[in-house]
Amino acid sequence: MAASLQDQLVVAISSRALFNFEAENQLFEQDPSAYVQLQRQRLDMPAAPGVALPLVRKLLAFNQDGQRRVEVVVLSRNDPVSGMRVFRSAKAHGLDSIQRGVFTQGRDPFGYLRPLGAHLFLSANAADVTEALGLGYPAARVVTESADASNAHPQEVRIAFDGDAVLFSDEAERVYQSQGLDAFLRHEVEHVALPLPDGPFKPLLVALHRLQQAAGQGATGGMRLRTALVTARSAPAHERAIRTLMDWQIEVDEAMFLGGLSKGEFLREFAPDFFFDDQTGHVQSASAHVPAGHVSSGIANRAR
């Protein structure tokens, strides 16, 4: 019987999101052949951890007692020789369970998200992320200069999401952008009983919810999952967001309705292993405190 990733949380990740290949990437942009030669010279030199490695490590820890609940696949523009270094680096960092990878030698990699059935694509390449989102996959550009993840919760994966244009569609954000705050508030009060349409990251939240349920049943060796909604919404617009989650039959553990306050320091207190937002200002604010990714979806990104 062929192997299957069904019923697993599938994370596709680029080599630059998983490892710190920034120096090598600068060389690649100048001279791809010299980059390949450098990677060959460094085959036995483990790469330093990248921004998303702590998240990956914790997610893989949900695989307990021979039960695979999470699959991490390297999806990279690297050449196959450089792919050898990626796998060797993973092993050196104790991530032996990363055993699958696709290396396209410069060709667009995002098309392979379909056969993988990926619930999340993390990449340092903005164009690849935009294409993946266009195909309907949750994807974010990893801010490679982000602060390191906190070590405060070693047995708990913490993930934080913005609401509009991330978990939810940008329907309400379009009203805000075109008509202002007062019109946005009126719109949300008038439509409070109508769930917001799905956003690009709903499939990831659903997959995480399944993982969280397994953790609640004690099937993950003590690993837990904690989620947070961190949004610029405030009362009374908060109610439609909560009602939408209720309609999805999904609960988040924390919700922060910040009314336009900077998200960075609130996220520092929550200490997520990753935060996803569609607006570059919020992403930059967050990345000073926590690992962050930009979701290039919605009107805020089309307007630029």
GULOZA-611149 format. One record per residue (C-alpha): residue number from 1; residue in three letters; y, x, z. Coordinates in steps of 0.1 Angstrom, whole numbers, plus 5000, padded with zeros to 4 digits. Each point is the difference from the previous one (the first is absolute). Layout:
// residues N
<drense seq="NUM" type="Ala" yy="Y" xx="X" zz="Z"/>
...
This chain:
// residues 304
<drense seq="1" type="Met" yy="5000" xx="5000" zz="5000"/>
<drense seq="2" type="Ala" yy="5035" xx="5013" zz="4991"/>
<drense seq="3" type="Ala" yy="5023" xx="5009" zz="5028"/>
<drense seq="4" type="Ser" yy="5027" xx="4975" zz="5008"/>
<drense seq="5" type="Leu" yy="5033" xx="5000" zz="5018"/>
<drense seq="6" type="Gln" yy="4999" xx="4962" zz="5006"/>
<drense seq="7" type="Asp" yy="5011" xx="4989" zz="5035"/>
<drense seq="8" type="Gln" yy="5017" xx="5033" zz="5007"/>
<drense seq="9" type="Leu" yy="5036" xx="5008" zz="5004"/>
<drense seq="10" type="Val" yy="5007" xx="5023" zz="4970"/>
<drense seq="11" type="Val" yy="5029" xx="5024" zz="5001"/>
<drense seq="12" type="Ala" yy="5008" xx="5020" zz="4969"/>
<drense seq="13" type="Ile" yy="5022" xx="5030" zz="5007"/>
<drense seq="14" type="Ser" yy="5015" xx="5029" zz="4980"/>
<drense seq="15" type="Ser" yy="4995" xx="5036" zz="5010"/>
<drense seq="16" type="Arg" yy="5037" xx="5004" zz="5009"/>
<drense seq="17" type="Ala" yy="4999" xx="4970" zz="5023"/>
<drense seq="18" type="Leu" yy="4969" xx="5014" zz="5018"/>
<drense seq="19" type="Phe" yy="5010" xx="5037" zz="5001"/>
<drense seq="20" type="Asn" yy="5032" xx="5020" zz="4999"/>
<drense seq="21" type="Phe" yy="5000" xx="5012" zz="4964"/>
<drense seq="22" type="Glu" yy="5038" xx="5000" zz="4997"/>
<drense seq="23" type="Ala" yy="5002" xx="5038" zz="4992"/>
<drense seq="24" type="Glu" yy="4973" xx="4997" zz="4975"/>
<drense seq="25" type="Asn" yy="5016" xx="4969" zz="4984"/>
<drense seq="26" type="Gln" yy="5033" xx="5019" zz="4995"/>
<drense seq="27" type="Leu" yy="4980" xx="5026" zz="4980"/>
<drense seq="28" type="Phe" yy="4982" xx="4972" zz="4981"/>
<drense seq="29" type="Glu" yy="5033" xx="4986" zz="4989"/>
<drense seq="30" type="Gln" yy="5011" xx="5034" zz="4986"/>
<drense seq="31" type="Asp" yy="4967" xx="5012" zz="4986"/>
<drense seq="32" type="Pro" yy="4968" xx="4979" zz="5002"/>
<drense seq="33" type="Ser" yy="4977" xx="5029" zz="4989"/>
<drense seq="34" type="Ala" yy="5014" xx="5022" zz="5028"/>
<drense seq="35" type="Tyr" yy="4994" xx="4971" zz="5024"/>
<drense seq="36" type="Val" yy="4963" xx="4998" zz="4990"/>
<drense seq="37" type="Gln" yy="4997" xx="5037" zz="5005"/>
<drense seq="38" type="Leu" yy="5016" xx="4999" zz="5034"/>
<drense seq="39" type="Gln" yy="4976" xx="4972" zz="5011"/>
<drense seq="40" type="Arg" yy="4970" xx="5021" zz="4988"/>
<drense seq="41" type="Gln" yy="5013" xx="5029" zz="5021"/>
<drense seq="42" type="Arg" yy="5003" xx="4977" zz="5030"/>
<drense seq="43" type="Leu" yy="4966" xx="4983" zz="4997"/>
<drense seq="44" type="Asp" yy="4989" xx="5013" zz="5034"/>
<drense seq="45" type="Met" yy="5034" xx="4994" zz="5017"/>
<drense seq="46" type="Pro" yy="5001" xx="4966" zz="5016"/>
<drense seq="47" type="Ala" yy="5032" xx="4981" zz="4992"/>
<drense seq="48" type="Ala" yy="5022" xx="4990" zz="5028"/>
<drense seq="49" type="Pro" yy="4999" xx="4963" zz="5011"/>
<drense seq="50" type="Gly" yy="5022" xx="4976" zz="4980"/>
<drense seq="51" type="Val" yy="5019" xx="4970" zz="5013"/>
<drense seq="52" type="Ala" yy="4971" xx="4975" zz="4996"/>
<drense seq="53" type="Leu" yy="4972" xx="5022" zz="5013"/>
<drense seq="54" type="Pro" yy="5002" xx="4987" zz="5036"/>
<drense seq="55" type="Leu" yy="4998" xx="4964" zz="4988"/>
<drense seq="56" type="Val" yy="4970" xx="5009" zz="4978"/>
<drense seq="57" type="Arg" yy="4983" xx="5017" zz="5029"/>
<drense seq="58" type="Lys" yy="5004" xx="4970" zz="5023"/>
<drense seq="59" type="Leu" yy="4989" xx="4975" zz="4974"/>
<drense seq="60" type="Leu" yy="4968" xx="5020" zz="4993"/>
<drense seq="61" type="Ala" yy="4993" xx="4999" zz="5037"/>
<drense seq="62" type="Phe" yy="4992" xx="4963" zz="4996"/>
<drense seq="63" type="Asn" yy="4968" xx="5011" zz="4982"/>
<drense seq="64" type="Gln" yy="4975" xx="4999" zz="5030"/>
<drense seq="65" type="Asp" yy="4963" xx="4997" zz="5004"/>
<drense seq="66" type="Gly" yy="4992" xx="5004" zz="4964"/>
<drense seq="67" type="Gln" yy="5023" xx="4971" zz="4990"/>
<drense seq="68" type="Arg" yy="5027" xx="5009" zz="4974"/>
<drense seq="69" type="Arg" yy="5030" xx="4978" zz="5004"/>
<drense seq="70" type="Val" yy="5026" xx="5023" zz="4984"/>
<drense seq="71" type="Glu" yy="4997" xx="5020" zz="4968"/>
<drense seq="72" type="Val" yy="5027" xx="5026" zz="4991"/>
<drense seq="73" type="Val" yy="5000" xx="5012" zz="4964"/>
<drense seq="74" type="Val" yy="5022" xx="5028" zz="4986"/>
<drense seq="75" type="Leu" yy="5018" xx="4988" zz="4969"/>
<drense seq="76" type="Ser" yy="5020" xx="5029" zz="4986"/>
<drense seq="77" type="Arg" yy="5017" xx="5014" zz="4970"/>
<drense seq="78" type="Asn" yy="4985" xx="5034" zz="5009"/>
<drense seq="79" type="Asp" yy="4975" xx="5018" zz="4978"/>
<drense seq="80" type="Pro" yy="4963" xx="5000" zz="5011"/>
<drense seq="81" type="Val" yy="5003" xx="5037" zz="5012"/>
<drense seq="82" type="Ser" yy="5029" xx="4991" zz="5023"/>
<drense seq="83" type="Gly" yy="4978" xx="4970" zz="5011"/>
<drense seq="84" type="Met" yy="4976" xx="5025" zz="5014"/>
<drense seq="85" type="Arg" yy="5027" xx="5013" zz="5023"/>
<drense seq="86" type="Val" yy="5008" xx="4964" zz="5010"/>
<drense seq="87" type="Phe" yy="4964" xx="4993" zz="5011"/>
<drense seq="88" type="Arg" yy="4997" xx="5034" zz="5017"/>
<drense seq="89" type="Ser" yy="5033" xx="4993" zz="5019"/>
<drense seq="90" type="Ala" yy="4987" xx="4966" zz="5010"/>
<drense seq="91" type="Lys" yy="4968" xx="5016" zz="5014"/>
<drense seq="92" type="Ala" yy="5021" xx="5026" zz="5018"/>
<drense seq="93" type="His" yy="5019" xx="4973" zz="5018"/>
<drense seq="94" type="Gly" yy="4969" xx="4981" zz="5010"/>
<drense seq="95" type="Leu" yy="5002" xx="4974" zz="4973"/>
<drense seq="96" type="Asp" yy="4965" xx="5006" zz="4986"/>
<drense seq="97" type="Ser" yy="4997" xx="4963" zz="4993"/>
<drense seq="98" type="Ile" yy="5025" xx="5002" zz="4972"/>
<drense seq="99" type="Gln" yy="4975" xx="5005" zz="4972"/>
<drense seq="100" type="Arg" yy="5014" xx="4981" zz="4970"/>
<drense seq="101" type="Gly" yy="5029" xx="5011" zz="4978"/>
<drense seq="102" type="Val" yy="5015" xx="4995" zz="4965"/>
<drense seq="103" type="Phe" yy="5019" xx="5029" zz="4986"/>
<drense seq="104" type="Thr" yy="5018" xx="4993" zz="4967"/>
<drense seq="105" type="Gln" yy="5017" xx="5034" zz="4992"/>
<drense seq="106" type="Gly" yy="5034" xx="4985" zz="4995"/>
<drense seq="107" type="Arg" yy="4990" xx="4966" zz="4985"/>
<drense seq="108" type="Asp" yy="5011" xx="4968" zz="5017"/>
<drense seq="109" type="Pro" yy="4975" xx="4993" zz="5028"/>
<drense seq="110" type="Phe" yy="5010" xx="4965" zz="5011"/>
<drense seq="111" type="Gly" yy="4977" xx="4982" zz="4976"/>
<drense seq="112" type="Tyr" yy="4970" xx="5011" zz="5022"/>
<drense seq="113" type="Leu" yy="5013" xx="4977" zz="5028"/>
<drense seq="114" type="Arg" yy="4982" xx="4971" zz="4982"/>
<drense seq="115" type="Pro" yy="4964" xx="5013" zz="5001"/>
<drense seq="116" type="Leu" yy="5006" xx="5013" zz="5036"/>
<drense seq="117" type="Gly" yy="5013" xx="4966" zz="5011"/>
<drense seq="118" type="Ala" yy="5026" xx="5018" zz="5020"/>
<drense seq="119" type="His" yy="5019" xx="4983" zz="5028"/>
<drense seq="120" type="Leu" yy="5026" xx="5028" zz="5003"/>
<drense seq="121" type="Phe" yy="5012" xx="5028" zz="4977"/>
<drense seq="122" type="Leu" yy="5020" xx="5028" zz="5016"/>
<drense seq="123" type="Ser" yy="5017" xx="5025" zz="4978"/>
<drense seq="124" type="Ala" yy="5029" xx="5024" zz="4999"/>
<drense seq="125" type="Asn" yy="5006" xx="4990" zz="4963"/>
<drense seq="126" type="Ala" yy="5026" xx="4972" zz="4998"/>
<drense seq="127" type="Ala" yy="4990" xx="4991" zz="4964"/>
<drense seq="128" type="Asp" yy="4963" xx="4996" zz="5009"/>
<drense seq="129" type="Val" yy="5009" xx="4978" zz="5029"/>
<drense seq="130" type="Thr" yy="5022" xx="4977" zz="4979"/>
<drense seq="131" type="Glu" yy="4972" xx="4997" zz="4974"/>
<drense seq="132" type="Ala" yy="4974" xx="4992" zz="5027"/>
<drense seq="133" type="Leu" yy="5023" xx="4973" zz="5015"/>
<drense seq="134" type="Gly" yy="5004" xx="4985" zz="4965"/>
<drense seq="135" type="Leu" yy="4962" xx="4998" zz="4998"/>
<drense seq="136" type="Gly" yy="4999" xx="4980" zz="5032"/>
<drense seq="137" type="Tyr" yy="4989" xx="5028" zz="5025"/>
<drense seq="138" type="Pro" yy="5017" xx="5007" zz="5033"/>
<drense seq="139" type="Ala" yy="5016" xx="5034" zz="4994"/>
<drense seq="140" type="Ala" yy="5026" xx="5022" zz="5016"/>
<drense seq="141" type="Arg" yy="5017" xx="5033" zz="4992"/>
<drense seq="142" type="Val" yy="4994" xx="5022" zz="5030"/>
<drense seq="143" type="Val" yy="5032" xx="5017" zz="5013"/>
<drense seq="144" type="Thr" yy="4985" xx="5035" zz="5002"/>
<drense seq="145" type="Glu" yy="5028" xx="5012" zz="5023"/>
<drense seq="146" type="Ser" yy="4992" xx="4973" zz="5026"/>
<drense seq="147" type="Ala" yy="4997" xx="5007" zz="5037"/>
<drense seq="148" type="Asp" yy="4964" xx="5006" zz="5012"/>
<drense seq="149" type="Ala" yy="4980" xx="4971" zz="5014"/>
<drense seq="150" type="Ser" yy="5000" xx="4997" zz="5038"/>
<drense seq="151" type="Asn" yy="4969" xx="5011" zz="5019"/>
<drense seq="152" type="Ala" yy="5007" xx="4974" zz="5027"/>
<drense seq="153" type="His" yy="4973" xx="4975" zz="4989"/>
<drense seq="154" type="Pro" yy="4969" xx="5020" zz="4989"/>
<drense seq="155" type="Gln" yy="4977" xx="4970" zz="5001"/>
<drense seq="156" type="Glu" yy="5023" xx="4976" zz="4982"/>
<drense seq="157" type="Val" yy="5012" xx="4998" zz="4964"/>
<drense seq="158" type="Arg" yy="5035" xx="4986" zz="5000"/>
<drense seq="159" type="Ile" yy="5016" xx="4987" zz="4967"/>
<drense seq="160" type="Ala" yy="5034" xx="4984" zz="4996"/>
<drense seq="161" type="Phe" yy="5012" xx="4979" zz="4971"/>
<drense seq="162" type="Asp" yy="5033" xx="4987" zz="4988"/>
<drense seq="163" type="Gly" yy="4999" xx="4963" zz="4991"/>
<drense seq="164" type="Asp" yy="5019" xx="4990" zz="4969"/>
<drense seq="165" type="Ala" yy="4988" xx="5018" zz="4968"/>
<drense seq="166" type="Val" yy="4972" xx="5016" zz="5020"/>
<drense seq="167" type="Leu" yy="4978" xx="4975" zz="5018"/>
<drense seq="168" type="Phe" yy="5019" xx="4971" zz="4985"/>
<drense seq="169" type="Ser" yy="5015" xx="4995" zz="4965"/>
<drense seq="170" type="Asp" yy="5036" xx="5008" zz="4994"/>
<drense seq="171" type="Glu" yy="5009" xx="4963" zz="4996"/>
<drense seq="172" type="Ala" yy="5023" xx="5000" zz="5030"/>
<drense seq="173" type="Glu" yy="5014" xx="5035" zz="4994"/>
<drense seq="174" type="Arg" yy="5011" xx="4988" zz="4965"/>
<drense seq="175" type="Val" yy="5021" xx="4972" zz="5017"/>
<drense seq="176" type="Tyr" yy="5015" xx="5026" zz="5024"/>
<drense seq="177" type="Gln" yy="5008" xx="5024" zz="4972"/>
<drense seq="178" type="Ser" yy="5016" xx="4974" zz="4977"/>
<drense seq="179" type="Gln" yy="5017" xx="4977" zz="5025"/>
<drense seq="180" type="Gly" yy="5004" xx="5018" zz="5033"/>
<drense seq="181" type="Leu" yy="4988" xx="4996" zz="5036"/>
<drense seq="182" type="Asp" yy="5012" xx="4964" zz="5007"/>
<drense seq="183" type="Ala" yy="4982" xx="4987" zz="4968"/>
<drense seq="184" type="Phe" yy="4969" xx="5020" zz="5010"/>
<drense seq="185" type="Leu" yy="4999" xx="4984" zz="5035"/>
<drense seq="186" type="Arg" yy="5005" xx="4965" zz="4986"/>
<drense seq="187" type="His" yy="4973" xx="5006" zz="4974"/>
<drense seq="188" type="Glu" yy="4975" xx="5011" zz="5027"/>
<drense seq="189" type="Val" yy="5008" xx="4971" zz="5024"/>
<drense seq="190" type="Glu" yy="4996" xx="4975" zz="4971"/>
<drense seq="191" type="His" yy="4967" xx="5016" zz="4990"/>
<drense seq="192" type="Val" yy="4987" xx="5007" zz="5034"/>
<drense seq="193" type="Ala" yy="4968" xx="4980" zz="4996"/>
<drense seq="194" type="Leu" yy="4992" xx="5015" zz="4966"/>
<drense seq="195" type="Pro" yy="4980" xx="5033" zz="5002"/>
<drense seq="196" type="Leu" yy="5016" xx="5029" zz="4983"/>
<drense seq="197" type="Pro" yy="4981" xx="5011" zz="4968"/>
<drense seq="198" type="Asp" yy="4977" xx="5030" zz="5004"/>
<drense seq="199" type="Gly" yy="5016" xx="5034" zz="4998"/>
<drense seq="200" type="Pro" yy="4983" xx="5032" zz="4987"/>
<drense seq="201" type="Phe" yy="4986" xx="5011" zz="5033"/>
<drense seq="202" type="Lys" yy="4983" xx="4967" zz="5010"/>
<drense seq="203" type="Pro" yy="4966" xx="5013" zz="4987"/>
<drense seq="204" type="Leu" yy="5003" xx="5030" zz="5023"/>
<drense seq="205" type="Leu" yy="5009" xx="4979" zz="5030"/>
<drense seq="206" type="Val" yy="4970" xx="4977" zz="4993"/>
<drense seq="207" type="Ala" yy="4977" xx="5030" zz="4998"/>
<drense seq="208" type="Leu" yy="5014" xx="5014" zz="5032"/>
<drense seq="209" type="His" yy="4995" xx="4967" zz="5017"/>
<drense seq="210" type="Arg" yy="4963" xx="5002" zz="4992"/>
<drense seq="211" type="Leu" yy="4999" xx="5035" zz="5015"/>
<drense seq="212" type="Gln" yy="5018" xx="4988" zz="5030"/>
<drense seq="213" type="Gln" yy="4975" xx="4972" zz="5005"/>
<drense seq="214" type="Ala" yy="4972" xx="5025" zz="4999"/>
<drense seq="215" type="Ala" yy="5018" xx="5021" zz="5026"/>
<drense seq="216" type="Gly" yy="5004" xx="4969" zz="5022"/>
<drense seq="217" type="Gln" yy="4962" xx="4995" zz="4999"/>
<drense seq="218" type="Gly" yy="4995" xx="5035" zz="5013"/>
<drense seq="219" type="Ala" yy="4984" xx="5012" zz="4967"/>
<drense seq="220" type="Thr" yy="5023" xx="5030" zz="4994"/>
<drense seq="221" type="Gly" yy="4992" xx="5025" zz="5027"/>
<drense seq="222" type="Gly" yy="5031" xx="4993" zz="5020"/>
<drense seq="223" type="Met" yy="5025" xx="5003" zz="4971"/>
<drense seq="224" type="Arg" yy="5026" xx="4973" zz="4999"/>
<drense seq="225" type="Leu" yy="5027" xx="4988" zz="4976"/>
<drense seq="226" type="Arg" yy="5035" xx="4988" zz="5008"/>
<drense seq="227" type="Thr" yy="5024" xx="4986" zz="4975"/>
<drense seq="228" type="Ala" yy="5037" xx="4993" zz="5001"/>
<drense seq="229" type="Leu" yy="5025" xx="4980" zz="4978"/>
<drense seq="230" type="Val" yy="5033" xx="5019" zz="5001"/>
<drense seq="231" type="Thr" yy="5027" xx="4980" zz="4981"/>
<drense seq="232" type="Ala" yy="5037" xx="4997" zz="4996"/>
<drense seq="233" type="Arg" yy="4996" xx="4962" zz="5005"/>
<drense seq="234" type="Ser" yy="5013" xx="4984" zz="5032"/>
<drense seq="235" type="Ala" yy="5000" xx="4965" zz="5013"/>
<drense seq="236" type="Pro" yy="4999" xx="4974" zz="4985"/>
<drense seq="237" type="Ala" yy="4985" xx="5017" zz="4969"/>
<drense seq="238" type="His" yy="4972" xx="5015" zz="5022"/>
<drense seq="239" type="Glu" yy="4982" xx="4967" zz="5002"/>
<drense seq="240" type="Arg" yy="4990" xx="4999" zz="4963"/>
<drense seq="241" type="Ala" yy="4985" xx="5034" zz="5002"/>
<drense seq="242" type="Ile" yy="4979" xx="4991" zz="5030"/>
<drense seq="243" type="Arg" yy="4989" xx="4967" zz="4984"/>
<drense seq="244" type="Thr" yy="4989" xx="5019" zz="4969"/>
<drense seq="245" type="Leu" yy="4978" xx="5022" zz="5021"/>
<drense seq="246" type="Met" yy="4986" xx="4970" zz="5017"/>
<drense seq="247" type="Asp" yy="4993" xx="4984" zz="4967"/>
<drense seq="248" type="Trp" yy="4981" xx="5031" zz="4990"/>
<drense seq="249" type="Gln" yy="4981" xx="4998" zz="5033"/>
<drense seq="250" type="Ile" yy="5010" xx="5036" zz="5008"/>
<drense seq="251" type="Glu" yy="5017" xx="5012" zz="5031"/>
<drense seq="252" type="Val" yy="5020" xx="5031" zz="5004"/>
<drense seq="253" type="Asp" yy="5001" xx="5016" zz="5034"/>
<drense seq="254" type="Glu" yy="5037" xx="5006" zz="5001"/>
<drense seq="255" type="Ala" yy="5030" xx="4986" zz="4982"/>
<drense seq="256" type="Met" yy="5035" xx="5014" zz="5000"/>
<drense seq="257" type="Phe" yy="5028" xx="4979" zz="4986"/>
<drense seq="258" type="Leu" yy="5028" xx="5025" zz="4999"/>
<drense seq="259" type="Gly" yy="5028" xx="4982" zz="4983"/>
<drense seq="260" type="Gly" yy="5011" xx="5030" zz="4980"/>
<drense seq="261" type="Leu" yy="4997" xx="5026" zz="5027"/>
<drense seq="262" type="Ser" yy="4986" xx="5034" zz="4989"/>
<drense seq="263" type="Lys" yy="4962" xx="5000" zz="5002"/>
<drense seq="264" type="Gly" yy="4995" xx="5036" zz="5007"/>
<drense seq="265" type="Glu" yy="5002" xx="5001" zz="5038"/>
<drense seq="266" type="Phe" yy="4981" xx="4968" zz="5004"/>
<drense seq="267" type="Leu" yy="4972" xx="5015" zz="4979"/>
<drense seq="268" type="Arg" yy="5001" xx="5031" zz="5021"/>
<drense seq="269" type="Glu" yy="4991" xx="4979" zz="5030"/>
<drense seq="270" type="Phe" yy="4972" xx="4981" zz="4982"/>
<drense seq="271" type="Ala" yy="4987" xx="5034" zz="4987"/>
<drense seq="272" type="Pro" yy="4982" xx="4988" zz="4969"/>
<drense seq="273" type="Asp" yy="4977" xx="5023" zz="4980"/>
<drense seq="274" type="Phe" yy="5018" xx="4986" zz="4970"/>
<drense seq="275" type="Phe" yy="5029" xx="4977" zz="4991"/>
<drense seq="276" type="Phe" yy="5006" xx="4982" zz="4967"/>
<drense seq="277" type="Asp" yy="5034" xx="4987" zz="4988"/>
<drense seq="278" type="Asp" yy="5015" xx="4991" zz="4966"/>
<drense seq="279" type="Gln" yy="5036" xx="5012" zz="5008"/>
<drense seq="280" type="Thr" yy="5007" xx="5037" zz="4997"/>
<drense seq="281" type="Gly" yy="5025" xx="4999" zz="5028"/>
<drense seq="282" type="His" yy="4975" xx="4986" zz="5025"/>
<drense seq="283" type="Val" yy="4974" xx="5025" zz="4988"/>
<drense seq="284" type="Gln" yy="5023" xx="5030" zz="5005"/>
<drense seq="285" type="Ser" yy="5009" xx="4987" zz="5035"/>
<drense seq="286" type="Ala" yy="4964" xx="4996" zz="5009"/>
<drense seq="287" type="Ser" yy="4988" xx="5033" zz="4985"/>
<drense seq="288" type="Ala" yy="5021" xx="5019" zz="5025"/>
<drense seq="289" type="His" yy="4977" xx="4986" zz="5027"/>
<drense seq="290" type="Val" yy="4967" xx="4989" zz="4985"/>
<drense seq="291" type="Pro" yy="4979" xx="5004" zz="4968"/>
<drense seq="292" type="Ala" yy="5016" xx="4977" zz="4975"/>
<drense seq="293" type="Gly" yy="4993" xx="4987" zz="4964"/>
<drense seq="294" type="His" yy="5023" xx="4984" zz="4975"/>
<drense seq="295" type="Val" yy="4987" xx="4968" zz="4983"/>
<drense seq="296" type="Ser" yy="5019" xx="4998" zz="4968"/>
<drense seq="297" type="Ser" yy="4998" xx="4963" zz="4995"/>
<drense seq="298" type="Gly" yy="5024" xx="4971" zz="5001"/>
<drense seq="299" type="Ile" yy="5036" xx="4995" zz="4990"/>
<drense seq="300" type="Ala" yy="5013" xx="5028" zz="5022"/>
<drense seq="301" type="Asn" yy="4982" xx="5024" zz="4977"/>
<drense seq="302" type="Arg" yy="5007" xx="4983" zz="4967"/>
<drense seq="303" type="Ala" yy="5037" xx="5000" zz="5008"/>
<drense seq="304" type="Arg" yy="5002" xx="5038" zz="5001"/>
